[in-house]
Protein backbone atom coordinates (compact mmCIF):
# COMPACT_ATOMS: atom_id res chain seq x y z
CA UNK A 1 0.00 0.00 0.00
CA UNK A 2 1.12 3.54 -0.73
CA UNK A 3 -0.23 6.75 0.69
CA UNK A 4 0.22 9.79 -1.56
CA UNK A 5 -0.24 13.26 -0.10
CA UNK A 6 0.18 16.39 -2.20
CA UNK A 7 1.03 19.60 -0.36
CA UNK A 8 0.62 22.36 -2.90
CA UNK A 9 2.06 25.64 -1.66
CA UNK A 10 2.11 28.99 -3.41
CA UNK A 11 5.67 28.62 -4.73
CA UNK A 12 6.33 24.87 -4.62
CA UNK A 13 4.68 21.51 -4.07
CA UNK A 14 5.60 18.34 -2.20
CA UNK A 15 4.44 14.79 -2.83
CA UNK A 16 4.78 12.83 0.41
CA UNK A 17 4.84 9.08 -0.18
CA UNK A 18 4.37 6.57 2.64
CA UNK A 19 4.53 2.81 2.28
CA UNK A 20 5.70 0.77 -0.69
CA UNK A 21 6.27 2.18 -4.17
CA UNK A 22 5.59 -1.10 -5.92
CA UNK A 23 3.09 -2.84 -8.20
CA UNK A 24 -0.15 -0.92 -8.81
CA UNK A 25 1.00 1.88 -6.51
CA UNK A 26 3.66 2.88 -9.03
CA UNK A 27 0.88 3.49 -11.56
CA UNK A 28 -1.13 5.44 -8.99
CA UNK A 29 1.79 7.75 -8.21
CA UNK A 30 2.50 8.13 -11.94
CA UNK A 31 -1.11 9.25 -12.54
CA UNK A 32 -0.90 11.72 -9.65
CA UNK A 33 2.43 13.06 -10.92
CA UNK A 34 1.20 13.57 -14.49
CA UNK A 35 -2.08 15.14 -13.35
CA UNK A 36 -0.17 17.66 -11.25
CA UNK A 37 2.49 18.45 -13.87
CA UNK A 38 -0.15 18.83 -16.59
CA UNK A 39 -1.95 21.44 -14.47
CA UNK A 40 1.12 23.24 -13.09
CA UNK A 41 4.15 22.45 -15.26
CA UNK A 42 6.42 25.19 -13.91
CA UNK A 43 5.85 24.58 -10.19
CA UNK A 44 8.94 23.18 -8.41
CA UNK A 45 8.20 19.79 -6.88
CA UNK A 46 9.81 17.73 -4.13
CA UNK A 47 9.04 14.04 -3.77
CA UNK A 48 9.48 13.10 -0.11
CA UNK A 49 10.41 9.42 0.17
CA UNK A 50 11.35 9.51 3.86
CA UNK A 51 8.50 7.16 4.84
CA UNK A 52 8.82 4.77 1.91
CA UNK A 53 9.84 1.28 3.02
CA UNK A 54 10.35 -0.40 -0.37
CA UNK A 55 10.78 0.60 -4.02
CA UNK A 56 10.65 -2.01 -6.79
CA UNK A 57 12.30 -1.73 -10.23
CA UNK A 58 9.25 -0.04 -11.79
CA UNK A 59 9.18 2.42 -8.91
CA UNK A 60 12.84 3.22 -9.56
CA UNK A 61 12.11 3.81 -13.25
CA UNK A 62 9.31 6.20 -12.36
CA UNK A 63 11.48 8.06 -9.85
CA UNK A 64 14.17 8.42 -12.51
CA UNK A 65 11.58 9.96 -14.89
CA UNK A 66 10.24 12.25 -12.16
CA UNK A 67 13.79 13.38 -11.36
CA UNK A 68 14.55 13.99 -15.05
CA UNK A 69 11.40 16.13 -15.21
CA UNK A 70 12.80 18.38 -12.51
CA UNK A 71 11.61 16.96 -9.20
CA UNK A 72 13.85 17.02 -6.15
CA UNK A 73 13.92 13.65 -4.40
CA UNK A 74 14.17 13.72 -0.61
CA UNK A 75 15.15 10.59 1.29
CA UNK A 76 16.43 9.29 4.58
CA UNK A 77 18.95 6.51 5.11
CA UNK A 78 16.66 3.67 4.02
CA UNK A 79 15.83 5.19 0.62
CA UNK A 80 18.96 7.31 0.15
CA UNK A 81 20.80 4.57 -1.74
CA UNK A 82 17.96 4.27 -4.25
CA UNK A 83 17.70 8.04 -4.68
CA UNK A 84 21.46 8.20 -5.31
CA UNK A 85 21.08 5.45 -7.91
CA UNK A 86 18.12 7.18 -9.61
CA UNK A 87 19.78 10.60 -9.71
CA UNK A 88 23.11 9.30 -11.01
CA UNK A 89 25.05 9.80 -7.77
CA UNK A 90 26.15 6.14 -7.83
CA UNK A 91 27.94 3.98 -10.39
CA UNK A 92 30.69 6.48 -11.14
CA UNK A 93 28.34 9.30 -12.08
CA UNK A 94 29.36 11.68 -9.34
CA UNK A 95 29.07 9.71 -6.15
MARZALUM-501770 format. One record per residue: residue in one letter; residue number from 1; y, x, z of N, C-alpha, C in turn. Coordinates in pm, 1 decimal, decimal comma, m for minus. Example, Ala and Ser with C-alpha at 12.3 -4.5 7.8 and 13.67 -1.06 7.14 Angstrom:
BEGIN
residu  num  n_v  n_u  n_w  ca_v  ca_u  ca_w  c_v  c_u  c_w
A  1  m569,0  1319,0  780,0  m450,0  1230,0  780,0  m330,0  1320,0  780,0
S  2  m225,0  1285,0  708,0  m106,0  1367,0  714,0  3,0  1290,0  787,0
END
This chain:
BEGIN
residu  num  n_v  n_u  n_w  ca_v  ca_u  ca_w  c_v  c_u  c_w
X  1  m117,6  83,6  0,0  0,0  0,0  0,0  124,2  88,3  0,0
X  2  227,1  39,8  m65,8  353,8  111,9  m73,0  466,9  14,8  m45,6
X  3  554,6  54,7  42,7  675,4  m23,4  69,4  790,2  46,1  m2,1
X  4  866,0  m30,3  m80,7  979,0  22,0  m156,2  1104,5  m47,8  m106,9
X  5  1198,7  30,3  m56,6  1325,6  m23,5  m10,4  1436,5  43,9  m88,6
X  6  1525,4  m36,1  m146,8  1639,0  18,0  m220,2  1764,4  m2,7  m137,1
X  7  1830,4  107,7  m104,8  1959,5  102,6  m35,5  2064,4  140,3  m138,5
X  8  2139,4  41,8  m183,1  2236,0  62,1  m290,2  2376,1  66,6  m231,0
X  9  2429,9  188,2  m218,3  2564,5  206,0  m165,9  2668,2  196,4  m276,4
X  10  2792,8  220,2  m241,9  2899,4  210,9  m341,1  2900,3  330,0  m436,4
X  11  2858,7  447,8  m388,9  2861,5  567,4  m472,5  2724,4  621,2  m509,8
X  12  2621,9  580,4  m438,4  2487,5  632,8  m461,7  2384,6  532,5  m410,7
X  13  2260,0  555,4  m449,9  2151,0  467,8  m406,8  2034,6  552,9  m358,0
X  14  1953,1  492,1  m270,7  1833,7  560,0  m219,7  1715,2  465,2  m227,4
X  15  1607,4  512,2  m290,4  1479,2  443,8  m283,3  1403,1  507,5  m169,2
X  16  1365,5  428,4  m69,1  1283,0  477,5  40,9  1140,8  426,7  17,4
X  17  1047,7  519,8  2,7  908,4  484,2  m18,1  830,3  513,3  109,1
X  18  740,2  421,1  144,4  657,4  436,5  263,8  515,1  395,9  229,1
X  19  421,0  483,9  254,7  280,7  452,8  228,2  222,5  546,2  124,8
X  20  145,9  489,9  31,3  76,8  569,6  m69,4  131,0  537,9  m208,7
X  21  172,2  641,2  m278,9  217,7  627,5  m417,1  96,0  652,9  m505,2
X  22  17,7  548,2  m523,9  m110,3  559,1  m592,4  m146,1  425,5  m656,6
X  23  m231,7  430,3  m756,9  m283,6  308,8  m819,6  m174,2  213,8  m865,6
X  24  m188,1  84,3  m833,7  m91,7  m14,7  m880,9  48,6  4,2  m823,0
X  25  58,0  78,1  m713,4  188,3  99,8  m650,8  274,9  194,8  m733,2
X  26  212,5  280,2  m811,3  287,7  366,1  m903,3  359,8  277,2  m1005,0
X  27  287,8  179,9  m1059,9  349,0  87,7  m1156,2  460,7  6,0  m1093,1
X  28  441,8  m33,9  m968,5  544,4  m112,6  m899,1  672,4  m30,8  m879,7
X  29  656,8  94,3  m836,9  775,3  178,7  m821,3  839,5  206,0  m956,5
X  30  758,7  226,4  m1060,3  813,2  250,3  m1193,8  896,6  131,2  m1240,3
X  31  848,1  9,6  m1217,6  925,1  m110,7  m1253,7  1057,1  m115,3  m1176,8
X  32  1050,2  m88,1  m1047,4  1171,7  m90,0  m964,7  1271,1  14,9  m1012,9
X  33  1221,6  133,4  m1044,1  1306,2  242,5  m1092,0  1376,8  203,2  m1221,8
X  34  1298,2  155,1  m1319,6  1356,9  120,3  m1449,2  1454,7  2,9  m1437,9
X  35  1421,6  m95,9  m1355,8  1513,8  m208,5  m1334,9  1647,6  m158,6  m1282,4
X  36  1642,5  m69,3  m1183,3  1765,5  m17,2  m1124,9  1843,3  66,1  m1225,2
X  37  1775,5  160,3  m1292,1  1844,7  249,2  m1386,8  1898,1  172,9  m1508,0
X  38  1831,6  66,5  m1548,4  1882,5  m14,8  m1659,2  2013,0  m84,7  m1620,3
X  39  2023,6  m125,4  m1494,6  2144,1  m194,8  m1447,3  2257,1  m98,9  m1411,8
X  40  2223,2  17,2  m1357,0  2324,5  111,6  m1308,8  2286,5  253,4  m1348,8
X  41  2295,1  285,5  m1477,3  2245,1  414,8  m1526,0  2318,5  537,3  m1473,3
X  42  2443,3  523,5  m1433,4  2518,9  641,7  m1391,0  2521,2  662,0  m1239,1
X  43  2459,9  573,0  m1164,1  2458,2  585,1  m1018,7  2361,5  695,7  m974,8
X  44  2408,8  791,5  m894,2  2318,0  894,3  m841,2  2212,9  830,6  m750,9
X  45  2089,1  878,4  m763,2  1978,8  819,5  m688,1  1899,8  928,1  m615,1
X  46  1865,1  898,0  m490,3  1773,5  981,1  m412,9  1646,0  900,7  m392,3
X  47  1532,2  965,8  m408,9  1403,9  904,2  m377,0  1353,7  972,3  m250,8
X  48  1350,6  896,5  m141,7  1309,7  948,2  m11,1  1159,1  929,8  4,0
X  49  1087,1  1040,8  6,7  941,6  1041,1  16,9  893,1  1080,6  156,1
X  50  983,5  1083,6  252,9  950,6  1134,8  386,0  838,7  1057,0  454,9
X  51  820,5  930,8  420,2  716,3  849,9  484,3  602,0  817,4  388,5
X  52  588,3  897,4  283,5  476,6  881,8  191,3  361,4  969,0  240,5
X  53  242,9  910,8  248,3  128,0  983,7  302,0  34,8  1038,0  194,0
X  54  46,5  987,7  70,1  m40,5  1035,4  m36,8  23,6  1004,0  m171,2
X  55  9,8  1097,0  m266,3  60,2  1077,9  m402,3  m50,4  1121,3  m498,5
X  56  m96,8  1028,5  m584,4  m201,4  1065,4  m679,3  m139,9  1126,3  m804,9
X  57  m222,0  1161,4  m902,9  m172,8  1229,6  m1022,7  m75,1  1143,9  m1101,3
X  58  m97,9  1013,5  m1108,7  m4,4  924,9  m1179,4  127,9  914,8  m1104,4
X  59  120,7  916,4  m972,0  242,4  917,9  m891,1  323,3  1043,9  m914,7
X  60  254,1  1157,5  m926,5  322,1  1283,7  m956,1  390,1  1278,7  m1091,8
X  61  321,4  1223,3  m1191,1  380,6  1211,2  m1325,3  508,3  1128,1  m1319,8
X  62  502,6  1017,3  m1247,1  620,1  931,5  m1235,9  733,3  1003,9  m1163,6
X  63  702,6  1073,7  m1056,4  806,5  1147,8  m984,8  869,0  1254,7  m1074,3
X  64  788,9  1317,5  m1157,5  842,2  1416,5  m1251,0  941,7  1349,9  m1346,9
X  65  907,0  1231,9  m1398,6  995,9  1157,9  m1488,9  1124,7  1116,6  m1417,4
X  66  1110,1  1067,3  m1295,9  1225,3  1024,3  m1216,3  1318,0  1143,2  m1191,3
X  67  1259,7  1257,6  m1157,3  1337,6  1378,8  m1135,8  1409,1  1420,4  m1264,2
X  68  1340,1  1416,3  m1376,7  1399,0  1454,6  m1504,7  1510,6  1359,0  m1547,2
X  69  1507,9  1237,7  m1493,3  1613,1  1140,1  m1521,3  1727,7  1149,7  m1421,4
X  70  1724,4  1252,1  m1336,7  1837,5  1280,0  m1250,6  1824,3  1247,0  m1104,0
X  71  1711,3  1195,4  m1061,3  1696,1  1161,4  m919,7  1676,9  1286,6  m835,5
X  72  1729,9  1281,8  m715,5  1702,1  1385,0  m614,8  1580,0  1337,7  m537,2
X  73  1483,7  1426,0  m516,5  1364,9  1391,5  m439,7  1375,5  1453,1  m301,5
X  74  1363,1  1370,6  m199,5  1371,7  1416,9  m61,2  1233,9  1406,7  3,0
X  75  1192,7  1513,3  69,5  1059,3  1514,8  129,1  1059,7  1589,7  260,9
X  76  955,0  1565,3  339,1  929,0  1643,0  458,4  807,8  1728,9  431,0
X  77  758,3  1796,6  528,5  651,2  1894,5  510,8  532,3  1838,9  432,7
X  78  488,4  1719,1  463,8  367,4  1665,6  401,7  383,2  1649,4  250,1
X  79  498,9  1606,1  204,5  518,8  1582,8  61,7  600,5  1692,9  m5,3
X  80  648,1  1789,2  70,6  731,1  1896,1  15,3  659,3  1974,6  m93,7
X  81  533,1  2005,4  m74,2  456,6  2080,2  m173,8  454,6  2006,3  m307,3
X  82  431,9  1875,5  m302,1  426,9  1796,0  m425,1  563,9  1790,1  m490,3
X  83  668,7  1772,8  m412,2  803,9  1770,4  m468,3  834,7  1904,3  m534,0
X  84  798,6  2014,6  m470,1  820,5  2146,0  m530,9  745,6  2158,5  m662,6
X  85  624,7  2104,9  m668,5  545,1  2107,8  m790,8  611,8  2023,8  m900,2
X  86  656,1  1905,1  m866,0  717,8  1812,2  m960,9  849,5  1866,3  m1014,8
X  87  927,4  1931,2  m929,3  1060,2  1977,8  m970,5  1058,8  2118,0  m1028,8
X  88  940,5  2179,4  m1040,1  930,2  2310,8  m1100,5  957,5  2425,2  m1005,5
X  89  955,8  2399,4  m876,2  980,3  2504,8  m777,4  854,2  2584,7  m747,6
X  90  741,7  2543,9  m800,6  614,1  2614,5  m782,8  567,4  2667,4  m917,8
X  91  461,3  2740,6  m916,9  398,0  2793,5  m1039,0  489,0  2885,5  m1116,6
X  92  566,0  2968,2  m1046,9  648,4  3069,0  m1114,2  773,2  3015,6  m1178,3
X  93  809,7  2891,8  m1150,0  929,9  2833,7  m1208,0  1044,2  2830,1  m1109,5
X  94  1055,8  2930,1  m1027,4  1167,8  2935,6  m934,4  1129,4  2926,4  m789,3
X  95  1001,6  2921,2  m755,2  970,6  2907,1  m615,2  848,2  2966,0  m573,4
END
